[in-house]
Amino acid sequence: MKFKNKYIKIIFLTICIFGSKIFASVDMFGYFESEGDYIMFENDDYYFGYNKIRLDLLGIPGDKVEVGANIVYKSFNGKTTWNLMNFIPEKYRPINPLSSSTSDRMAYLPIEMSDTLLLDNVYLQLEMKRFRMILGRQQISSGVGYAWNPTDIFNKKDMMDPTYEQTGVDAITIEIPIGLGGNFTGILQPKDNWNNSTKYLKYKQNIGQFDISLSYGQKRKVFNCFNYFDFTNIEYNFIQDMSGVNIVGEFFGIGFWSELGIYNNNLKDSINFFSTCPSYFYEDKNFNEFVIGLDYTFENSLYVMGEFFHTDFGVAIDQLDFTYYLNYFQSNVHGLSQNYLFTNVMYPINGLITIGMFNIANLDDKSVVFNPQIKYLLGNNLEIAFIGSIFYGDEDSEFGTQNYNFRLRLKAYF
């Protein structure tokens, strides 16, 4: 190895000399995860999976300073190039404009999964007397919902795996305690200029057994519009404001949470007169999203939970089209339809084995996916989970395009 720059030599020698001292004061931990999936459609079946290792580094150089980082490597195996058309009912696929047949529809829309190596989080945290500041790539979770978070403008959960860890966000966070049980949070996600940067403000107050939060956020969004005449995609950029309210607490042993997000419709100012975009996204109104959830744990440790989600961004079945599927795949919307129900039941058979089932229902097109699961703990360091998915619904419904899915996940902590 040759170094052409003297400054690189200096950095390399410094790491060699002081590296042992640096790492001696850093806690290192993490996990290895391996997952295999088998999915069946009406005419096709595929295997796919991945191996992932995550290394967490945590250093505390002072009483009020914390430095952390998470290094993640993920490699994919099995099927790595997917045809998104397999997940779109045929009636919503665009008709080929070069064909004279109305049955000749677009059949291939590829997406490729590639191996990744990244710093998922790398941050500096300062704990001062009157505030806390976090600088760098960090975990941000601003909602109280389980499967959906209408007030979270930084992340989008996967309905099929809502508790899985989120990717870090490059941001500056300041938290200031106010009065008795109050807390103010300000988050800035810098972009190339102030208008394009994401801004978020939240005030949380504890009142008895409830936490109530008021929030405001502003983010530049991208809306995809498919042109059916030349098979091109047009991206419309616009700034969107969000006002939110979160409530979480407990009464008579029943857990309760509610989350409301109100979004403006600035997209209408970005769409030109000749656009082929459907009108449901730039109607002259605000768009509301809300979640209401309840959970309860019985004396025998049986846990039950239900969460209802409504979004005005969803459309009626007769309005659904390919453009909407594009925005759904791009995580620009939380759901294809307007009304969903998430239920979860878990029961620990003993200290090692937990069985359960979570279900997701699209209440508008009457499609459902049932997900039975078994988790087995081998001590404190190894976890094995089996999750099955059974899809039910008409072939044109959201969950009716697939038949079955089986997932085996192994996770070893170190």
C-alpha positions in Angstrom: 0.0 0.0 0.0 1.4 3.4 -1.0 0.4 6.7 0.5 0.7 9.7 -1.9 -0.3 12.3 0.5 1.7 13.1 3.6 -1.5 14.0 5.6 -2.8 10.5 5.0 0.4 9.1 6.4 0.1 11.3 9.5 -3.5 10.1 10.1 -2.6 6.5 9.6 0.4 6.7 12.0 -1.8 8.5 14.6 -4.4 5.7 14.5 -1.7 3.0 14.8 -0.1 4.7 17.8 -3.2 5.7 19.7 -5.7 3.2 18.4 -5.3 0.7 21.3 -5.9 3.4 23.8 -9.0 4.7 22.0 -10.7 1.3 21.6 -9.9 0.3 25.1 -12.3 3.0 26.3 -15.0 2.2 23.8 -17.8 -0.4 24.5 -18.4 -2.6 21.5 -21.5 -4.8 21.1 -24.0 -5.7 18.4 -25.7 -8.6 16.7 -25.6 -11.0 13.7 -28.9 -11.6 11.9 -29.7 -14.0 9.2 -33.1 -14.3 7.5 -34.6 -16.5 4.8 -37.9 -15.9 3.1 -40.0 -18.0 0.7 -42.9 -16.3 -1.1 -45.5 -17.8 -3.4 -47.7 -16.0 -6.0 -50.3 -17.5 -8.2 -47.8 -18.6 -10.8 -44.4 -17.9 -9.3 -42.4 -18.7 -6.1 -39.1 -17.2 -4.9 -36.5 -17.6 -2.2 -34.7 -14.6 -0.9 -32.8 -13.6 2.2 -29.9 -11.7 3.8 -27.1 -11.9 6.3 -26.5 -8.8 8.4 -24.0 -7.8 11.1 -24.3 -4.7 13.2 -21.5 -3.4 15.4 -22.4 -0.7 18.0 -19.6 1.5 19.4 -20.2 3.7 22.5 -17.7 5.9 24.1 -18.1 8.3 27.1 -15.1 10.6 27.1 -16.6 12.8 29.8 -19.4 13.0 32.4 -21.7 15.0 30.0 -20.5 13.7 26.6 -21.4 10.5 24.7 -20.1 9.4 21.3 -21.7 6.6 19.4 -21.7 4.8 16.1 -23.4 1.8 14.4 -21.6 0.0 11.6 -23.9 -2.2 9.5 -23.1 -4.6 6.7 -25.9 -6.4 4.9 -25.5 -9.0 2.1 -28.4 -10.4 0.1 -28.8 -13.9 -1.4 -31.4 -15.7 -3.4 -33.5 -13.5 -5.6 -32.1 -10.0 -5.5 -33.9 -8.5 -8.6 -37.6 -8.1 -8.1 -40.4 -7.3 -10.6 -42.7 -4.9 -8.7 -45.5 -5.7 -11.2 -45.9 -9.0 -9.2 -47.3 -6.9 -6.4 -49.7 -4.8 -8.6 -53.0 -6.3 -9.8 -53.0 -6.5 -13.6 -56.0 -4.1 -13.9 -53.8 -1.3 -12.5 -50.8 -1.9 -14.8 -50.5 0.7 -17.7 -51.5 -0.4 -21.2 -48.6 -0.4 -23.6 -49.1 2.7 -25.8 -47.3 1.0 -28.7 -49.7 -2.0 -28.8 -53.1 -2.1 -30.5 -54.4 -4.5 -27.9 -55.9 -3.2 -24.7 -54.8 -6.4 -22.9 -51.1 -5.7 -23.6 -50.1 -4.2 -20.3 -46.7 -3.2 -18.8 -45.3 -6.4 -17.3 -41.9 -5.6 -15.9 -40.7 -3.0 -13.4 -37.4 -4.0 -11.8 -36.0 -3.2 -8.4 -32.6 -4.6 -7.3 -31.4 -5.3 -3.8 -27.6 -4.7 -3.4 -25.2 -5.3 -0.6 -24.7 -2.4 1.7 -22.0 -1.1 4.1 -22.9 2.0 6.1 -22.7 4.0 9.2 -26.3 3.7 10.4 -25.7 6.1 13.3 -22.8 8.3 14.2 -23.5 11.0 16.8 -22.2 13.2 19.6 -24.5 13.7 22.6 -24.1 16.5 25.1 -25.9 16.4 28.4 -26.0 19.9 29.8 -27.8 21.3 32.9 -30.6 22.9 31.0 -30.7 21.0 27.7 -29.5 18.0 25.8 -28.1 18.2 22.2 -27.4 15.4 19.7 -25.4 16.1 16.6 -25.0 13.6 13.7 -26.8 10.6 12.3 -29.3 9.5 15.0 -32.5 7.5 15.7 -35.6 9.7 15.6 -39.0 8.4 16.5 -41.6 11.1 16.8 -44.9 9.1 17.0 -46.7 6.9 19.4 -48.5 4.5 17.0 -47.4 0.9 16.7 -47.8 0.1 12.9 -48.3 3.7 11.7 -47.0 7.1 12.7 -49.0 10.0 11.1 -46.8 12.6 12.8 -43.4 11.1 11.9 -42.0 13.0 9.0 -38.6 11.2 9.2 -39.4 7.5 8.8 -41.9 5.1 7.4 -42.6 1.8 9.0 -43.0 -1.5 7.3 -46.5 -2.8 8.2 -45.2 -6.4 7.9 -42.4 -5.7 10.4 -43.3 -2.4 12.3 -41.0 -2.9 15.2 -37.8 -3.3 13.2 -35.1 -0.7 13.7 -35.3 2.5 11.7 -32.4 4.0 9.7 -30.6 6.9 11.3 -31.3 10.5 10.2 -28.6 13.2 9.8 -29.9 15.9 12.1 -29.4 18.3 14.9 -31.6 17.7 18.0 -32.1 19.9 21.0 -34.3 18.8 24.0 -35.1 21.3 26.8 -37.1 20.3 29.9 -39.7 22.9 30.7 -41.5 23.2 34.1 -42.9 20.1 35.8 -43.3 17.2 33.3 -42.8 19.3 30.2 -40.2 18.9 27.4 -39.5 20.8 24.2 -37.7 19.2 21.2 -36.4 20.9 18.1 -35.0 18.9 15.2 -33.3 20.2 12.0 -32.3 17.9 9.2 -30.0 20.1 7.1 -30.2 20.0 3.3 -28.6 22.2 0.6 -30.6 25.3 1.7 -33.0 26.3 4.5 -36.2 25.8 2.4 -35.2 22.2 1.5 -34.2 21.4 5.1 -36.6 19.4 7.3 -37.8 21.3 10.5 -39.6 19.7 13.4 -40.8 21.1 16.7 -42.6 19.2 19.5 -43.8 20.1 23.0 -44.7 17.1 25.3 -46.4 17.5 28.7 -47.2 14.8 31.3 -50.6 15.1 32.8 -51.4 12.4 35.3 -51.2 9.0 33.5 -51.1 10.6 30.1 -48.4 12.2 27.9 -49.7 14.8 25.4 -47.6 16.2 22.6 -48.1 19.0 20.1 -45.9 19.0 17.0 -45.2 20.9 13.8 -43.0 19.8 10.9 -42.0 21.0 7.5 -40.4 18.8 4.9 -39.8 18.8 1.1 -41.7 15.9 -0.4 -41.6 14.2 -3.8 -44.7 13.1 -5.6 -44.4 10.7 -8.6 -46.7 11.1 -11.6 -46.7 8.4 -14.3 -47.3 9.6 -17.8 -49.4 6.9 -19.5 -48.7 8.3 -23.0 -44.9 7.9 -23.1 -44.3 5.6 -20.1 -42.2 8.3 -18.3 -42.3 9.3 -14.6 -42.5 13.0 -13.6 -41.3 14.0 -10.1 -43.0 17.0 -8.4 -41.2 18.6 -5.5 -43.1 20.6 -3.0 -42.9 21.7 0.7 -45.4 20.2 3.0 -46.4 21.3 6.5 -47.6 19.0 9.2 -49.4 19.8 12.5 -49.8 16.9 15.0 -51.2 15.8 18.3 -50.1 12.7 20.2 -51.8 11.2 23.3 -50.5 8.1 25.1 -51.4 6.7 28.5 -53.3 4.1 30.5 -56.7 3.8 32.3 -57.9 0.8 34.3 -54.9 -1.2 33.1 -55.8 -0.6 29.4 -53.1 1.1 27.3 -54.3 3.9 25.0 -52.7 5.9 22.3 -53.8 8.3 19.6 -51.9 10.2 16.9 -53.3 12.8 14.5 -51.4 14.4 11.7 -52.8 17.2 9.5 -51.0 17.9 6.2 -51.4 20.8 3.9 -51.9 20.4 0.1 -49.2 22.5 -1.4 -48.8 19.9 -4.1 -51.6 21.7 -6.0 -49.3 24.7 -6.6 -46.6 22.5 -8.2 -48.8 20.6 -10.7 -49.0 22.2 -14.1 -52.1 22.5 -16.2 -51.0 19.8 -18.7 -50.2 17.2 -16.0 -51.5 13.7 -16.4 -51.6 13.2 -12.6 -54.9 12.3 -11.1 -56.6 15.0 -9.1 -57.0 13.2 -5.7 -53.6 14.5 -4.4 -54.1 18.2 -5.1 -57.7 18.7 -4.2 -58.3 22.0 -2.3 -58.3 20.5 1.2 -56.0 19.4 4.0 -55.2 15.7 4.4 -55.7 14.1 7.8 -54.2 10.9 9.2 -54.9 9.4 12.6 -54.3 6.3 14.6 -56.2 5.0 17.6 -54.9 2.1 19.6 -55.6 0.0 22.7 -53.8 -2.9 24.4 -54.1 -5.0 27.5 -52.2 -7.7 29.2 -54.2 -10.3 31.2 -53.1 -11.9 34.4 -51.9 -15.1 32.5 -49.6 -12.8 30.4 -51.8 -13.0 27.3 -51.3 -9.7 25.4 -53.9 -8.3 23.0 -53.6 -5.1 20.9 -55.6 -3.3 18.2 -54.8 -0.2 16.2 -57.1 1.6 13.7 -55.5 3.8 11.0 -57.2 6.3 8.7 -55.5 8.4 6.0 -57.0 10.9 3.6 -54.0 10.2 1.3 -55.6 6.8 0.6 -58.0 6.5 -2.3 -61.3 4.8 -2.9 -61.0 1.5 -4.8 -62.4 3.0 -8.0 -59.7 5.7 -7.9 -56.7 3.4 -7.5 -54.2 3.5 -10.3 -50.6 2.8 -11.2 -49.5 6.3 -10.2 -50.7 5.6 -6.7 -48.9 2.3 -6.5 -45.7 4.2 -7.5 -46.0 6.6 -4.6 -46.8 3.7 -2.3 -43.6 1.9 -3.2 -41.6 5.1 -2.9 -43.0 5.5 0.7 -44.7 8.8 -0.2 -48.0 7.5 1.3 -48.8 5.3 4.3 -51.4 3.1 2.6 -53.2 2.4 -0.7 -56.6 2.7 0.9 -58.0 4.9 3.6 -58.9 2.6 6.5 -56.8 -0.2 8.1 -56.9 -2.4 11.2 -53.8 -3.9 12.9 -54.3 -6.6 15.6 -51.8 -8.5 17.6 -52.0 -11.3 20.1 -49.0 -12.8 22.0 -48.7 -15.4 24.6 -45.5 -16.6 26.4 -45.8 -20.4 26.8 -42.7 -20.2 29.1 -39.7 -18.0 29.5 -38.2 -19.2 26.2 -41.1 -19.7 23.8 -43.7 -17.0 22.7 -46.4 -17.6 20.2 -48.7 -15.1 18.6 -50.4 -13.7 15.5 -50.6 -10.2 14.0 -53.1 -9.4 11.3 -53.4 -6.5 8.9 -56.7 -5.7 7.3 -57.5 -3.3 4.5 -61.1 -2.4 5.6 -61.9 -0.8 2.2 -61.1 -3.6 -0.2 -61.7 -6.4 2.4 -58.3 -8.0 2.0 -56.3 -9.4 5.0 -52.9 -10.9 5.8 -52.7 -13.3 8.7 -49.2 -13.6 10.3 -48.8 -16.4 12.9 -45.4 -16.4 14.6 -43.2 -18.3 17.1 -40.2 -16.8 18.9 -37.7 -19.0 20.7 -35.0 -17.6 23.0 -31.9 -19.6 23.5 -30.5 -17.9 26.6 -30.0 -14.1 26.5 -27.9 -14.0 23.3 -29.8 -16.0 20.6 -33.3 -15.6 19.2 -35.0 -17.6 16.5 -38.3 -16.4 15.0 -40.6 -18.0 12.5 -43.3 -15.9 10.8 -45.8 -17.1 8.3 -48.1 -14.9 6.1 -51.4 -16.0 4.6 -52.9 -13.5 2.2 -56.6 -13.3 1.6 -58.6 -11.2 -0.7 -59.8 -10.6 -4.3 -57.0 -10.7 -7.0 -57.4 -6.9 -7.4 -57.1 -6.2 -3.7 -54.0 -5.0 -1.8 -53.3 -8.3 0.0 -54.8 -10.6 -2.6 -51.9 -10.5 -5.1 -49.8 -12.9 -3.0 -50.6 -16.4 -1.6 -48.2 -17.3 1.1 -44.9 -16.2 2.7 -42.7 -17.9 5.2 -39.9 -16.2 7.1 -37.2 -17.6 9.4 -35.0 -15.2 11.2 -32.0 -15.9 13.5 -30.5 -13.2 15.6 -27.4 -13.6 17.8 -26.3 -10.8 20.1 -22.7 -10.2 21.3 
